[in-house]
């Protein structure tokens, strides 16, 4: 049982931080994708 507590202590925090960062970056990546699509539409219409 103590080994399980040590494993959770060692790996739980990095996993939690990784999940938090993935959730935060997902929204920013969606915004970036929308901006790229908008920019490409503007460039195509200006030709």
mmCIF entry with sequence, helices, sheets and N, C-alpha, C, O atoms, coordinates in Angstrom:
data_MODEL
# 
_entry.id   MODEL 
# 
_entity.id                         1 
_entity.type                       polymer 
_entity.pdbx_number_of_molecules   1 
# 
_entity_poly.entity_id                      1 
_entity_poly.type                           'polypeptide(L)' 
_entity_poly.nstd_linkage                   no 
_entity_poly.nstd_monomer                   no 
_entity_poly.pdbx_seq_one_letter_code       
;(UNK)(UNK)(UNK)(UNK)(UNK)(UNK)(UNK)(UNK)(UNK)(UNK)(UNK)(UNK)(UNK)(UNK)(UNK)(UNK)
(UNK)(UNK)(UNK)(UNK)(UNK)(UNK)(UNK)(UNK)(UNK)(UNK)(UNK)(UNK)(UNK)(UNK)(UNK)(UNK)
(UNK)(UNK)(UNK)(UNK)(UNK)(UNK)(UNK)(UNK)(UNK)(UNK)(UNK)(UNK)(UNK)(UNK)(UNK)
;
_entity_poly.pdbx_seq_one_letter_code_can   XXXXXXXXXXXXXXXXXXXXXXXXXXXXXXXXXXXXXXXXXXXXXXX 
_entity_poly.pdbx_strand_id                 A 
# 
loop_
_entity_poly_seq.entity_id 
_entity_poly_seq.num 
_entity_poly_seq.mon_id 
_entity_poly_seq.hetero 
1 1  UNK n 
1 2  UNK n 
1 3  UNK n 
1 4  UNK n 
1 5  UNK n 
1 6  UNK n 
1 7  UNK n 
1 8  UNK n 
1 9  UNK n 
1 10 UNK n 
1 11 UNK n 
1 12 UNK n 
1 13 UNK n 
1 14 UNK n 
1 15 UNK n 
1 16 UNK n 
1 17 UNK n 
1 18 UNK n 
1 19 UNK n 
1 20 UNK n 
1 21 UNK n 
1 22 UNK n 
1 23 UNK n 
1 24 UNK n 
1 25 UNK n 
1 26 UNK n 
1 27 UNK n 
1 28 UNK n 
1 29 UNK n 
1 30 UNK n 
1 31 UNK n 
1 32 UNK n 
1 33 UNK n 
1 34 UNK n 
1 35 UNK n 
1 36 UNK n 
1 37 UNK n 
1 38 UNK n 
1 39 UNK n 
1 40 UNK n 
1 41 UNK n 
1 42 UNK n 
1 43 UNK n 
1 44 UNK n 
1 45 UNK n 
1 46 UNK n 
1 47 UNK n 
# 
_struct_asym.id          A 
_struct_asym.entity_id   1 
# 
_struct_conf.conf_type_id            HELX_P 
_struct_conf.id                      HELX_P1 
_struct_conf.pdbx_PDB_helix_id       AA1 
_struct_conf.beg_label_comp_id       UNK 
_struct_conf.beg_label_asym_id       A 
_struct_conf.beg_label_seq_id        2 
_struct_conf.pdbx_beg_PDB_ins_code   ? 
_struct_conf.end_label_comp_id       UNK 
_struct_conf.end_label_asym_id       A 
_struct_conf.end_label_seq_id        45 
_struct_conf.pdbx_end_PDB_ins_code   ? 
_struct_conf.beg_auth_comp_id        UNK 
_struct_conf.beg_auth_asym_id        A 
_struct_conf.beg_auth_seq_id         2 
_struct_conf.end_auth_comp_id        UNK 
_struct_conf.end_auth_asym_id        A 
_struct_conf.end_auth_seq_id         45 
_struct_conf.pdbx_PDB_helix_class    1 
_struct_conf.details                 ? 
_struct_conf.pdbx_PDB_helix_length   44 
# 
_struct_conf_type.id          HELX_P 
_struct_conf_type.criteria    ? 
_struct_conf_type.reference   ? 
# 
loop_
_atom_site.group_PDB 
_atom_site.id 
_atom_site.type_symbol 
_atom_site.label_atom_id 
_atom_site.label_alt_id 
_atom_site.label_comp_id 
_atom_site.label_asym_id 
_atom_site.label_entity_id 
_atom_site.label_seq_id 
_atom_site.pdbx_PDB_ins_code 
_atom_site.Cartn_x 
_atom_site.Cartn_y 
_atom_site.Cartn_z 
_atom_site.occupancy 
_atom_site.B_iso_or_equiv 
_atom_site.pdbx_formal_charge 
_atom_site.auth_seq_id 
_atom_site.auth_comp_id 
_atom_site.auth_asym_id 
_atom_site.auth_atom_id 
_atom_site.pdbx_PDB_model_num 
ATOM 1   N N  . UNK A 1 1  ? 0.831   -1.197 0.000   1.00 0.00 ? 1  UNK A N  1 
ATOM 2   C CA . UNK A 1 1  ? 0.000   0.000  0.000   1.00 0.00 ? 1  UNK A CA 1 
ATOM 3   C C  . UNK A 1 1  ? 0.869   1.251  0.000   1.00 0.00 ? 1  UNK A C  1 
ATOM 4   O O  . UNK A 1 1  ? 0.551   2.230  -0.675  1.00 0.00 ? 1  UNK A O  1 
ATOM 5   N N  . UNK A 1 2  ? 1.950   1.222  0.745   1.00 0.00 ? 2  UNK A N  1 
ATOM 6   C CA . UNK A 1 2  ? 2.836   2.389  0.782   1.00 0.00 ? 2  UNK A CA 1 
ATOM 7   C C  . UNK A 1 2  ? 3.460   2.650  -0.576  1.00 0.00 ? 2  UNK A C  1 
ATOM 8   O O  . UNK A 1 2  ? 3.693   3.799  -0.953  1.00 0.00 ? 2  UNK A O  1 
ATOM 9   N N  . UNK A 1 3  ? 3.731   1.573  -1.310  1.00 0.00 ? 3  UNK A N  1 
ATOM 10  C CA . UNK A 1 3  ? 4.302   1.735  -2.649  1.00 0.00 ? 3  UNK A CA 1 
ATOM 11  C C  . UNK A 1 3  ? 3.325   2.463  -3.572  1.00 0.00 ? 3  UNK A C  1 
ATOM 12  O O  . UNK A 1 3  ? 3.733   3.284  -4.393  1.00 0.00 ? 3  UNK A O  1 
ATOM 13  N N  . UNK A 1 4  ? 2.038   2.158  -3.434  1.00 0.00 ? 4  UNK A N  1 
ATOM 14  C CA . UNK A 1 4  ? 1.030   2.831  -4.252  1.00 0.00 ? 4  UNK A CA 1 
ATOM 15  C C  . UNK A 1 4  ? 0.980   4.323  -3.938  1.00 0.00 ? 4  UNK A C  1 
ATOM 16  O O  . UNK A 1 4  ? 0.851   5.146  -4.845  1.00 0.00 ? 4  UNK A O  1 
ATOM 17  N N  . UNK A 1 5  ? 1.080   4.671  -2.669  1.00 0.00 ? 5  UNK A N  1 
ATOM 18  C CA . UNK A 1 5  ? 1.067   6.074  -2.265  1.00 0.00 ? 5  UNK A CA 1 
ATOM 19  C C  . UNK A 1 5  ? 2.281   6.789  -2.841  1.00 0.00 ? 5  UNK A C  1 
ATOM 20  O O  . UNK A 1 5  ? 2.170   7.923  -3.307  1.00 0.00 ? 5  UNK A O  1 
ATOM 21  N N  . UNK A 1 6  ? 3.431   6.141  -2.813  1.00 0.00 ? 6  UNK A N  1 
ATOM 22  C CA . UNK A 1 6  ? 4.649   6.733  -3.368  1.00 0.00 ? 6  UNK A CA 1 
ATOM 23  C C  . UNK A 1 6  ? 4.509   6.905  -4.877  1.00 0.00 ? 6  UNK A C  1 
ATOM 24  O O  . UNK A 1 6  ? 4.903   7.940  -5.414  1.00 0.00 ? 6  UNK A O  1 
ATOM 25  N N  . UNK A 1 7  ? 3.955   5.909  -5.570  1.00 0.00 ? 7  UNK A N  1 
ATOM 26  C CA . UNK A 1 7  ? 3.770   6.003  -7.021  1.00 0.00 ? 7  UNK A CA 1 
ATOM 27  C C  . UNK A 1 7  ? 2.825   7.147  -7.387  1.00 0.00 ? 7  UNK A C  1 
ATOM 28  O O  . UNK A 1 7  ? 3.093   7.912  -8.314  1.00 0.00 ? 7  UNK A O  1 
ATOM 29  N N  . UNK A 1 8  ? 1.722   7.257  -6.655  1.00 0.00 ? 8  UNK A N  1 
ATOM 30  C CA . UNK A 1 8  ? 0.789   8.347  -6.911  1.00 0.00 ? 8  UNK A CA 1 
ATOM 31  C C  . UNK A 1 8  ? 1.454   9.686  -6.621  1.00 0.00 ? 8  UNK A C  1 
ATOM 32  O O  . UNK A 1 8  ? 1.259   10.649 -7.363  1.00 0.00 ? 8  UNK A O  1 
ATOM 33  N N  . UNK A 1 9  ? 2.220   9.752  -5.573  1.00 0.00 ? 9  UNK A N  1 
ATOM 34  C CA . UNK A 1 9  ? 2.914   10.987 -5.235  1.00 0.00 ? 9  UNK A CA 1 
ATOM 35  C C  . UNK A 1 9  ? 3.936   11.377 -6.280  1.00 0.00 ? 9  UNK A C  1 
ATOM 36  O O  . UNK A 1 9  ? 4.102   12.558 -6.587  1.00 0.00 ? 9  UNK A O  1 
ATOM 37  N N  . UNK A 1 10 ? 4.619   10.390 -6.826  1.00 0.00 ? 10 UNK A N  1 
ATOM 38  C CA . UNK A 1 10 ? 5.651   10.676 -7.823  1.00 0.00 ? 10 UNK A CA 1 
ATOM 39  C C  . UNK A 1 10 ? 5.068   10.995 -9.197  1.00 0.00 ? 10 UNK A C  1 
ATOM 40  O O  . UNK A 1 10 ? 5.580   11.867 -9.899  1.00 0.00 ? 10 UNK A O  1 
ATOM 41  N N  . UNK A 1 11 ? 4.005   10.298 -9.584  1.00 0.00 ? 11 UNK A N  1 
ATOM 42  C CA . UNK A 1 11 ? 3.475   10.457 -10.929 1.00 0.00 ? 11 UNK A CA 1 
ATOM 43  C C  . UNK A 1 11 ? 2.176   11.241 -10.985 1.00 0.00 ? 11 UNK A C  1 
ATOM 44  O O  . UNK A 1 11 ? 1.809   11.734 -12.052 1.00 0.00 ? 11 UNK A O  1 
ATOM 45  N N  . UNK A 1 12 ? 1.488   11.368 -9.898  1.00 0.00 ? 12 UNK A N  1 
ATOM 46  C CA . UNK A 1 12 ? 0.209   12.072 -9.890  1.00 0.00 ? 12 UNK A CA 1 
ATOM 47  C C  . UNK A 1 12 ? 0.345   13.549 -10.210 1.00 0.00 ? 12 UNK A C  1 
ATOM 48  O O  . UNK A 1 12 ? -0.431  14.087 -11.000 1.00 0.00 ? 12 UNK A O  1 
ATOM 49  N N  . UNK A 1 13 ? 1.314   14.204 -9.609  1.00 0.00 ? 13 UNK A N  1 
ATOM 50  C CA . UNK A 1 13 ? 1.501   15.639 -9.848  1.00 0.00 ? 13 UNK A CA 1 
ATOM 51  C C  . UNK A 1 13 ? 1.877   15.928 -11.296 1.00 0.00 ? 13 UNK A C  1 
ATOM 52  O O  . UNK A 1 13 ? 1.262   16.798 -11.912 1.00 0.00 ? 13 UNK A O  1 
ATOM 53  N N  . UNK A 1 14 ? 2.865   15.233 -11.868 1.00 0.00 ? 14 UNK A N  1 
ATOM 54  C CA . UNK A 1 14 ? 3.186   15.503 -13.282 1.00 0.00 ? 14 UNK A CA 1 
ATOM 55  C C  . UNK A 1 14 ? 2.015   15.222 -14.223 1.00 0.00 ? 14 UNK A C  1 
ATOM 56  O O  . UNK A 1 14 ? 1.823   15.946 -15.200 1.00 0.00 ? 14 UNK A O  1 
ATOM 57  N N  . UNK A 1 15 ? 1.246   14.200 -13.947 1.00 0.00 ? 15 UNK A N  1 
ATOM 58  C CA . UNK A 1 15 ? 0.087   13.893 -14.784 1.00 0.00 ? 15 UNK A CA 1 
ATOM 59  C C  . UNK A 1 15 ? -0.943  15.012 -14.662 1.00 0.00 ? 15 UNK A C  1 
ATOM 60  O O  . UNK A 1 15 ? -1.510  15.445 -15.665 1.00 0.00 ? 15 UNK A O  1 
ATOM 61  N N  . UNK A 1 16 ? -1.184  15.472 -13.458 1.00 0.00 ? 16 UNK A N  1 
ATOM 62  C CA . UNK A 1 16 ? -2.155  16.545 -13.248 1.00 0.00 ? 16 UNK A CA 1 
ATOM 63  C C  . UNK A 1 16 ? -1.713  17.830 -13.955 1.00 0.00 ? 16 UNK A C  1 
ATOM 64  O O  . UNK A 1 16 ? -2.533  18.503 -14.579 1.00 0.00 ? 16 UNK A O  1 
ATOM 65  N N  . UNK A 1 17 ? -0.448  18.167 -13.864 1.00 0.00 ? 17 UNK A N  1 
ATOM 66  C CA . UNK A 1 17 ? 0.062   19.369 -14.539 1.00 0.00 ? 17 UNK A CA 1 
ATOM 67  C C  . UNK A 1 17 ? -0.042  19.219 -16.047 1.00 0.00 ? 17 UNK A C  1 
ATOM 68  O O  . UNK A 1 17 ? -0.420  20.165 -16.738 1.00 0.00 ? 17 UNK A O  1 
ATOM 69  N N  . UNK A 1 18 ? 0.285   18.046 -16.565 1.00 0.00 ? 18 UNK A N  1 
ATOM 70  C CA . UNK A 1 18 ? 0.198   17.804 -18.005 1.00 0.00 ? 18 UNK A CA 1 
ATOM 71  C C  . UNK A 1 18 ? -1.234  17.942 -18.498 1.00 0.00 ? 18 UNK A C  1 
ATOM 72  O O  . UNK A 1 18 ? -1.473  18.568 -19.531 1.00 0.00 ? 18 UNK A O  1 
ATOM 73  N N  . UNK A 1 19 ? -2.183  17.371 -17.781 1.00 0.00 ? 19 UNK A N  1 
ATOM 74  C CA . UNK A 1 19 ? -3.586  17.488 -18.171 1.00 0.00 ? 19 UNK A CA 1 
ATOM 75  C C  . UNK A 1 19 ? -4.063  18.929 -18.125 1.00 0.00 ? 19 UNK A C  1 
ATOM 76  O O  . UNK A 1 19 ? -4.799  19.370 -19.008 1.00 0.00 ? 19 UNK A O  1 
ATOM 77  N N  . UNK A 1 20 ? -3.653  19.658 -17.111 1.00 0.00 ? 20 UNK A N  1 
ATOM 78  C CA . UNK A 1 20 ? -4.024  21.062 -16.993 1.00 0.00 ? 20 UNK A CA 1 
ATOM 79  C C  . UNK A 1 20 ? -3.498  21.860 -18.190 1.00 0.00 ? 20 UNK A C  1 
ATOM 80  O O  . UNK A 1 20 ? -4.221  22.664 -18.779 1.00 0.00 ? 20 UNK A O  1 
ATOM 81  N N  . UNK A 1 21 ? -2.246  21.628 -18.532 1.00 0.00 ? 21 UNK A N  1 
ATOM 82  C CA . UNK A 1 21 ? -1.662  22.363 -19.656 1.00 0.00 ? 21 UNK A CA 1 
ATOM 83  C C  . UNK A 1 21 ? -2.312  21.983 -20.977 1.00 0.00 ? 21 UNK A C  1 
ATOM 84  O O  . UNK A 1 21 ? -2.512  22.842 -21.835 1.00 0.00 ? 21 UNK A O  1 
ATOM 85  N N  . UNK A 1 22 ? -2.645  20.713 -21.153 1.00 0.00 ? 22 UNK A N  1 
ATOM 86  C CA . UNK A 1 22 ? -3.327  20.288 -22.378 1.00 0.00 ? 22 UNK A CA 1 
ATOM 87  C C  . UNK A 1 22 ? -4.684  20.952 -22.516 1.00 0.00 ? 22 UNK A C  1 
ATOM 88  O O  . UNK A 1 22 ? -5.065  21.366 -23.611 1.00 0.00 ? 22 UNK A O  1 
ATOM 89  N N  . UNK A 1 23 ? -5.412  21.057 -21.424 1.00 0.00 ? 23 UNK A N  1 
ATOM 90  C CA . UNK A 1 23 ? -6.728  21.698 -21.458 1.00 0.00 ? 23 UNK A CA 1 
ATOM 91  C C  . UNK A 1 23 ? -6.578  23.178 -21.778 1.00 0.00 ? 23 UNK A C  1 
ATOM 92  O O  . UNK A 1 23 ? -7.360  23.729 -22.554 1.00 0.00 ? 23 UNK A O  1 
ATOM 93  N N  . UNK A 1 24 ? -5.592  23.818 -21.192 1.00 0.00 ? 24 UNK A N  1 
ATOM 94  C CA . UNK A 1 24 ? -5.375  25.247 -21.446 1.00 0.00 ? 24 UNK A CA 1 
ATOM 95  C C  . UNK A 1 24 ? -4.950  25.492 -22.885 1.00 0.00 ? 24 UNK A C  1 
ATOM 96  O O  . UNK A 1 24 ? -5.417  26.440 -23.516 1.00 0.00 ? 24 UNK A O  1 
ATOM 97  N N  . UNK A 1 25 ? -4.075  24.655 -23.405 1.00 0.00 ? 25 UNK A N  1 
ATOM 98  C CA . UNK A 1 25 ? -3.569  24.854 -24.763 1.00 0.00 ? 25 UNK A CA 1 
ATOM 99  C C  . UNK A 1 25 ? -4.621  24.526 -25.819 1.00 0.00 ? 25 UNK A C  1 
ATOM 100 O O  . UNK A 1 25 ? -4.573  25.065 -26.925 1.00 0.00 ? 25 UNK A O  1 
ATOM 101 N N  . UNK A 1 26 ? -5.558  23.659 -25.495 1.00 0.00 ? 26 UNK A N  1 
ATOM 102 C CA . UNK A 1 26 ? -6.571  23.271 -26.478 1.00 0.00 ? 26 UNK A CA 1 
ATOM 103 C C  . UNK A 1 26 ? -7.364  24.485 -26.954 1.00 0.00 ? 26 UNK A C  1 
ATOM 104 O O  . UNK A 1 26 ? -7.591  24.651 -28.152 1.00 0.00 ? 26 UNK A O  1 
ATOM 105 N N  . UNK A 1 27 ? -7.777  25.319 -26.030 1.00 0.00 ? 27 UNK A N  1 
ATOM 106 C CA . UNK A 1 27 ? -8.532  26.514 -26.396 1.00 0.00 ? 27 UNK A CA 1 
ATOM 107 C C  . UNK A 1 27 ? -7.714  27.472 -27.240 1.00 0.00 ? 27 UNK A C  1 
ATOM 108 O O  . UNK A 1 27 ? -8.224  28.063 -28.191 1.00 0.00 ? 27 UNK A O  1 
ATOM 109 N N  . UNK A 1 28 ? -6.461  27.624 -26.896 1.00 0.00 ? 28 UNK A N  1 
ATOM 110 C CA . UNK A 1 28 ? -5.598  28.523 -27.656 1.00 0.00 ? 28 UNK A CA 1 
ATOM 111 C C  . UNK A 1 28 ? -5.320  27.964 -29.050 1.00 0.00 ? 28 UNK A C  1 
ATOM 112 O O  . UNK A 1 28 ? -5.221  28.723 -30.013 1.00 0.00 ? 28 UNK A O  1 
ATOM 113 N N  . UNK A 1 29 ? -5.194  26.653 -29.162 1.00 0.00 ? 29 UNK A N  1 
ATOM 114 C CA . UNK A 1 29 ? -4.978  26.050 -30.476 1.00 0.00 ? 29 UNK A CA 1 
ATOM 115 C C  . UNK A 1 29 ? -6.210  26.213 -31.361 1.00 0.00 ? 29 UNK A C  1 
ATOM 116 O O  . UNK A 1 29 ? -6.078  26.439 -32.564 1.00 0.00 ? 29 UNK A O  1 
ATOM 117 N N  . UNK A 1 30 ? -7.392  26.104 -30.789 1.00 0.00 ? 30 UNK A N  1 
ATOM 118 C CA . UNK A 1 30 ? -8.610  26.311 -31.562 1.00 0.00 ? 30 UNK A CA 1 
ATOM 119 C C  . UNK A 1 30 ? -8.688  27.744 -32.077 1.00 0.00 ? 30 UNK A C  1 
ATOM 120 O O  . UNK A 1 30 ? -9.050  27.978 -33.230 1.00 0.00 ? 30 UNK A O  1 
ATOM 121 N N  . UNK A 1 31 ? -8.350  28.693 -31.224 1.00 0.00 ? 31 UNK A N  1 
ATOM 122 C CA . UNK A 1 31 ? -8.351  30.097 -31.633 1.00 0.00 ? 31 UNK A CA 1 
ATOM 123 C C  . UNK A 1 31 ? -7.332  30.337 -32.732 1.00 0.00 ? 31 UNK A C  1 
ATOM 124 O O  . UNK A 1 31 ? -7.614  31.057 -33.690 1.00 0.00 ? 31 UNK A O  1 
ATOM 125 N N  . UNK A 1 32 ? -6.167  29.753 -32.608 1.00 0.00 ? 32 UNK A N  1 
ATOM 126 C CA . UNK A 1 32 ? -5.126  29.891 -33.616 1.00 0.00 ? 32 UNK A CA 1 
ATOM 127 C C  . UNK A 1 32 ? -5.570  29.282 -34.941 1.00 0.00 ? 32 UNK A C  1 
ATOM 128 O O  . UNK A 1 32 ? -5.316  29.861 -35.997 1.00 0.00 ? 32 UNK A O  1 
ATOM 129 N N  . UNK A 1 33 ? -6.222  28.136 -34.906 1.00 0.00 ? 33 UNK A N  1 
ATOM 130 C CA . UNK A 1 33 ? -6.713  27.493 -36.121 1.00 0.00 ? 33 UNK A CA 1 
ATOM 131 C C  . UNK A 1 33 ? -7.752  28.370 -36.811 1.00 0.00 ? 33 UNK A C  1 
ATOM 132 O O  . UNK A 1 33 ? -7.721  28.524 -38.032 1.00 0.00 ? 33 UNK A O  1 
ATOM 133 N N  . UNK A 1 34 ? -8.666  28.942 -36.042 1.00 0.00 ? 34 UNK A N  1 
ATOM 134 C CA . UNK A 1 34 ? -9.666  29.832 -36.625 1.00 0.00 ? 34 UNK A CA 1 
ATOM 135 C C  . UNK A 1 34 ? -9.010  31.055 -37.253 1.00 0.00 ? 34 UNK A C  1 
ATOM 136 O O  . UNK A 1 34 ? -9.428  31.497 -38.323 1.00 0.00 ? 34 UNK A O  1 
ATOM 137 N N  . UNK A 1 35 ? -8.004  31.598 -36.612 1.00 0.00 ? 35 UNK A N  1 
ATOM 138 C CA . UNK A 1 35 ? -7.309  32.764 -37.148 1.00 0.00 ? 35 UNK A CA 1 
ATOM 139 C C  . UNK A 1 35 ? -6.598  32.424 -38.452 1.00 0.00 ? 35 UNK A C  1 
ATOM 140 O O  . UNK A 1 35 ? -6.606  33.225 -39.387 1.00 0.00 ? 35 UNK A O  1 
ATOM 141 N N  . UNK A 1 36 ? -5.991  31.259 -38.522 1.00 0.00 ? 36 UNK A N  1 
ATOM 142 C CA . UNK A 1 36 ? -5.304  30.842 -39.741 1.00 0.00 ? 36 UNK A CA 1 
ATOM 143 C C  . UNK A 1 36 ? -6.297  30.670 -40.882 1.00 0.00 ? 36 UNK A C  1 
ATOM 144 O O  . UNK A 1 36 ? -6.021  31.072 -42.012 1.00 0.00 ? 36 UNK A O  1 
ATOM 145 N N  . UNK A 1 37 ? -7.451  30.075 -40.595 1.00 0.00 ? 37 UNK A N  1 
ATOM 146 C CA . UNK A 1 37 ? -8.477  29.915 -41.628 1.00 0.00 ? 37 UNK A CA 1 
ATOM 147 C C  . UNK A 1 37 ? -8.979  31.273 -42.116 1.00 0.00 ? 37 UNK A C  1 
ATOM 148 O O  . UNK A 1 37 ? -9.168  31.473 -43.316 1.00 0.00 ? 37 UNK A O  1 
ATOM 149 N N  . UNK A 1 38 ? -9.192  32.194 -41.199 1.00 0.00 ? 38 UNK A N  1 
ATOM 150 C CA . UNK A 1 38 ? -9.650  33.528 -41.584 1.00 0.00 ? 38 UNK A CA 1 
ATOM 151 C C  . UNK A 1 38 ? -8.603  34.229 -42.435 1.00 0.00 ? 38 UNK A C  1 
ATOM 152 O O  . UNK A 1 38 ? -8.939  34.872 -43.429 1.00 0.00 ? 38 UNK A O  1 
ATOM 153 N N  . UNK A 1 39 ? -7.366  34.114 -42.060 1.00 0.00 ? 39 UNK A N  1 
ATOM 154 C CA . UNK A 1 39 ? -6.284  34.750 -42.810 1.00 0.00 ? 39 UNK A CA 1 
ATOM 155 C C  . UNK A 1 39 ? -6.185  34.164 -44.213 1.00 0.00 ? 39 UNK A C  1 
ATOM 156 O O  . UNK A 1 39 ? -6.004  34.898 -45.184 1.00 0.00 ? 39 UNK A O  1 
ATOM 157 N N  . UNK A 1 40 ? -6.303  32.851 -44.319 1.00 0.00 ? 40 UNK A N  1 
ATOM 158 C CA . UNK A 1 40 ? -6.223  32.238 -45.644 1.00 0.00 ? 40 UNK A CA 1 
ATOM 159 C C  . UNK A 1 40 ? -7.395  32.675 -46.520 1.00 0.00 ? 40 UNK A C  1 
ATOM 160 O O  . UNK A 1 40 ? -7.216  32.867 -47.723 1.00 0.00 ? 40 UNK A O  1 
ATOM 161 N N  . UNK A 1 41 ? -8.593  32.838 -45.945 1.00 0.00 ? 41 UNK A N  1 
ATOM 162 C CA . UNK A 1 41 ? -9.737  33.322 -46.713 1.00 0.00 ? 41 UNK A CA 1 
ATOM 163 C C  . UNK A 1 41 ? -9.502  34.745 -47.206 1.00 0.00 ? 41 UNK A C  1 
ATOM 164 O O  . UNK A 1 41 ? -9.839  35.071 -48.344 1.00 0.00 ? 41 UNK A O  1 
ATOM 165 N N  . UNK A 1 42 ? -8.931  35.584 -46.368 1.00 0.00 ? 42 UNK A N  1 
ATOM 166 C CA . UNK A 1 42 ? -8.649  36.962 -46.768 1.00 0.00 ? 42 UNK A CA 1 
ATOM 167 C C  . UNK A 1 42 ? -7.617  36.978 -47.883 1.00 0.00 ? 42 UNK A C  1 
ATOM 168 O O  . UNK A 1 42 ? -7.759  37.740 -48.840 1.00 0.00 ? 42 UNK A O  1 
ATOM 169 N N  . UNK A 1 43 ? -6.596  36.165 -47.780 1.00 0.00 ? 43 UNK A N  1 
ATOM 170 C CA . UNK A 1 43 ? -5.563  36.131 -48.813 1.00 0.00 ? 43 UNK A CA 1 
ATOM 171 C C  . UNK A 1 43 ? -6.104  35.609 -50.137 1.00 0.00 ? 43 UNK A C  1 
ATOM 172 O O  . UNK A 1 43 ? -5.703  36.088 -51.198 1.00 0.00 ? 43 UNK A O  1 
ATOM 173 N N  . UNK A 1 44 ? -6.991  34.652 -50.092 1.00 0.00 ? 44 UNK A N  1 
ATOM 174 C CA . UNK A 1 44 ? -7.562  34.097 -51.325 1.00 0.00 ? 44 UNK A CA 1 
ATOM 175 C C  . UNK A 1 44 ? -8.465  35.129 -52.001 1.00 0.00 ? 44 UNK A C  1 
ATOM 176 O O  . UNK A 1 44 ? -8.464  35.234 -53.228 1.00 0.00 ? 44 UNK A O  1 
ATOM 177 N N  . UNK A 1 45 ? -9.224  35.881 -51.235 1.00 0.00 ? 45 UNK A N  1 
ATOM 178 C CA . UNK A 1 45 ? -10.135 36.855 -51.845 1.00 0.00 ? 45 UNK A CA 1 
ATOM 179 C C  . UNK A 1 45 ? -9.404  38.062 -52.395 1.00 0.00 ? 45 UNK A C  1 
ATOM 180 O O  . UNK A 1 45 ? -9.963  38.768 -53.235 1.00 0.00 ? 45 UNK A O  1 
ATOM 181 N N  . UNK A 1 46 ? -8.202  38.329 -51.972 1.00 0.00 ? 46 UNK A N  1 
ATOM 182 C CA . UNK A 1 46 ? -7.438  39.491 -52.459 1.00 0.00 ? 46 UNK A CA 1 
ATOM 183 C C  . UNK A 1 46 ? -6.685  39.200 -53.743 1.00 0.00 ? 46 UNK A C  1 
ATOM 184 O O  . UNK A 1 46 ? -6.085  40.113 -54.312 1.00 0.00 ? 46 UNK A O  1 
ATOM 185 N N  . UNK A 1 47 ? -6.693  37.985 -54.212 1.00 0.00 ? 47 UNK A N  1 
ATOM 186 C CA . UNK A 1 47 ? -5.956  37.675 -55.449 1.00 0.00 ? 47 UNK A CA 1 
ATOM 187 C C  . UNK A 1 47 ? -6.646  38.217 -56.641 1.00 0.00 ? 47 UNK A C  1 
ATOM 188 O O  . UNK A 1 47 ? -6.166  38.049 -57.762 1.00 0.00 ? 47 UNK A O  1 
# 
